[in-house]
Amino acid sequence: PTRRSSDLMVRLGANREVVGRWAAAHPSGLRCALPEATYLSWIDFAGTPIAAGPAAAILEGGRVMLNAGADFSRHTDLATTTFARLNFATDDVVLGGVLAGIDRAVAGGERPRM
């Protein structure tokens, strides 16, 4: 492997751990599937105020785009409506901003809309 690919693998591993620690400590009880061979993480927002459509709520309330879980289970019996997919192949500053945006969206979902 080249130094560049080795650096990339280190970055992805570090980001994977950041996402895992963030989800485990989240006060809303998020569940997160940490991948072994990709840079895409599945986050389950069941039990949060944004569970009915987390990706749309995160885009609106957190100004961060995640992929809706339901987009990946069409024509199957899998229930993925409460999931969103996070791409963590980025630098630590951007990842921090993404996680902060998700936090804002989850917290904003707790307030009644007028």
Secondary structure, DSSP 8 states (H G I E B T S, - for coil): --HHHHHHHHHHHHHHHHHHHHHHH-TT--EEE--SSSSEEEEE-TTSTTTTSHHHHHHHHH----EEGGGGSTTSS---TTEEEEE--S-HHHHHHHHHHHHHHHHHTTS---
